[in-house]
Amino acid sequence: MLIHLRTLALTLSTLLTIIIPPASADEKFTKTPLYFYVFLHDDIPQAERENIAKDYFSWLRKDLESFTRRRVYIDFIQNVAPITQYPYQGENLTKILDGWQREVNDYIDKNNLPMNSRTKYLLLTHEKINGMTLGVARDKSYAGIASLGSYSAAAHEIGHLLGGTHEHSEVLFKGSWWCETNIFPTRINVRANCYHYSDKNKEAIAAYLSESP
């Protein structure tokens, strides 16, 4: 089965926030941290929310911290209308992403949050955007959308926001089977997830972040 993850390459009402702490309090980080604000869409059933941090983000945080030398903080935000009710499904990905970016801009303004290369805003959804599309983001931007339909979808779109590309992703043979690194363009379920970025994408992400202290 093929599942596509897309990127567009264009040159407190009821608030519950859960924060994933850094991987290690003792590890030395030399640069400014990364901050990810993850909005849980209202269509995600409550029973599925309990393991989101562990299944979709803990390994991502560990991988990013291992090569960026930056702590990674992840905020999960839910039940905050209208942003967690955003209508994300449809065929026009540009229109959907533009609308999501406007929602994020409004949220940033109202909450006095930063907009910079180290801060990203992701809508996490229960369903796909359409047909075979699990996520969308603009390269080196700040706002994206990803579905729970694949464990790597959030890492895929965050990777694009951090400067990673499809071209630098890989299929690797690890242990006894093949796996796909994050940002691989077409998810094939017979292959496993590698649960990390390729070496070339790590270099690309590090280069993008090198513009920040």
N, C-alpha and C positions, 0 to 999 in steps of 0.2 A: 504493500500500500504506500502510495506517495502522498506526502503532505508538504505543502509549500509554506515557507516563511519568507515574507516579502520585506524589501526595503525600497523606499522611494528615494532614488539618488538625485535629489534636487539640491545643482551647485549652490459656638461649636454646637450645632444641633446635636445629633447623636454621633459622637466621635469616639472610636476605640482605636488606640494606637499601640501597636506591639513593636518593640525594637529588638532586633537581633544584635546582641553584643558582639564586639570584635572576637576574632578567632582565639586570640591569646592576649591576655593582659600583660604578659611579660615580654612578648616579642617587641623588638625595636622597630618602630616605623619612623621614617625620616622625613616624610612629606605630608602635605595637607590631606586630610581624609576625603573619601568619597561618600556621598550621601544619595541614597535612593529612596524616593517616596513612591510606595506601591499602593495604588488605590484598588481595593477589592470591589469589583462590580457587584451590585445588588443581586445579580442572577446566580452568584455562587452559593450553593446550599451551605447552610451553617455546618453541617457534618463534614464537609470537604475543606473547611477553613482551618481546622485544627492542625493539619500536617503540611500546610503550604510552606511555612518557613523552612521546615526540615527537608521536604522533598524537592523544592524548587530553588531555594536560595542559600541554604547553609553551605553547600558544596561550591556554589558560585562565589560566595564571599571568600571562602578559603582559597580558591584558585586566584581570584583577583588580588588578594592581599599577598599572595606568595610571589608575585612578580612586579607589582606596582610599588611595593614598599609603603602602601597607604592603608590605614584602617578603613574598613567599609562598614558604614552604618545603614541599616535598612529599616525604614518606618512603614508599617502596614496600617493603612487608614481605611475605615469602612463606615458605612451608614451615614455618609455626608452628602445629602442631595444638594445640588443636582449632579455633582461630579461623579459620584458612584452610580448614577443612573444613566450615564451617557449612552445614547443609541449608537452602538459601535458596529452594527451589522450592515452590510450592503456591498455593492460591487465597485463603487467609485472610491478607491482607496485614498486618493488625493483629498477628496471632499471629507471623508471620515477623519483622516489625520489632521486636516486643517481645523475641523470642528473640535477635535480633542485638544489641539494646541491652544485654541481660544479658551476652552474650559480651564486648562492648566494655567494660562496667563492670568485669568481672573482669580484663580485660587492663590497663585503666587502674590498677586497684588493685595488681596484681602488678608493674607496671612503674613505678609512681609517676609517672604521666603526668597532665597537666592536664585539667580539664573546665571550659571557659569558652567564651565566644562566639567566640574567635579560634582555637579548636582543634576540628577535625572529624575523624571517623573513618568511612571509606567502605570497604565490601566491594565489590570489583570482580570480576565473575563472567563466565564464558564464555557461559552460556546466559541466556535470559530467565527471569524469576521465574515466569511462567505465560503461556500464550497470547500476548497482545499486550502484556504488562507488562514494560518494560525496567528499571524502577527504582522505588524508593520511599524516601521520607524524610518526617519530620515537620517542619513549618515551624519554623524557628528552634531546631531541636534540635541534636544533636551526632553522631548516627549514622545512616547511610543505606546503601543498596545500589544499585548500578548495573551494567548489563550492557555488555559490549563490542559489543553489537548495533548501537549507534549511536555515532558519534564525539562526539555531544553529551550522551549519557546521564549521564556522570559530572558534567559541568558543570551539567546540569539539576538533579540531586539536591543537589550542593553549593550551587547557587543557592538552593534551598529552605532548606537549613540556615543560609544567610546572610540569610534574610528575603525572598528574591525570590518572586514569585508568577506563576501562569499568566496572570492578568489583565493584568499589566504587560508580557508578552512581545508580540512583533510579528512580522509578515511584512513584509520590506522588499524593495524593488527595488534591487539593487546591480549596477552594471555592465550586464549584459545579461540578468539573470535574477533570480527571486525567491529569497529565503532566509529561514530561520526563526532568530530570535534564541534564545539559550539559555532554557530553561524554557517553550518553546512546548508546550502540553499534548499535542498529537497530531502525531507526526512523519509527514510525508508525503514519501516518498522522491523524488518528482518535483521537490521544492524542495531547494535547497542549504542547507547550514549557513552562518549568518552568522559563526560562531565568535566571538561576543561577546554580552554581555547588552544588552538594550534600555536606552535612556536612563532610562526609569522604573524598571526593575529596578536599574540602577546607583544611582539615588537611594535606592531602598528598602534595598539592601545597605549603602550608605554610612550611612544613618540607623541601621540595626541595629548597625553597628560603632561608631557614634559614642558608644555607651554604654561603650565600652572606650577606654582611653588610646591 
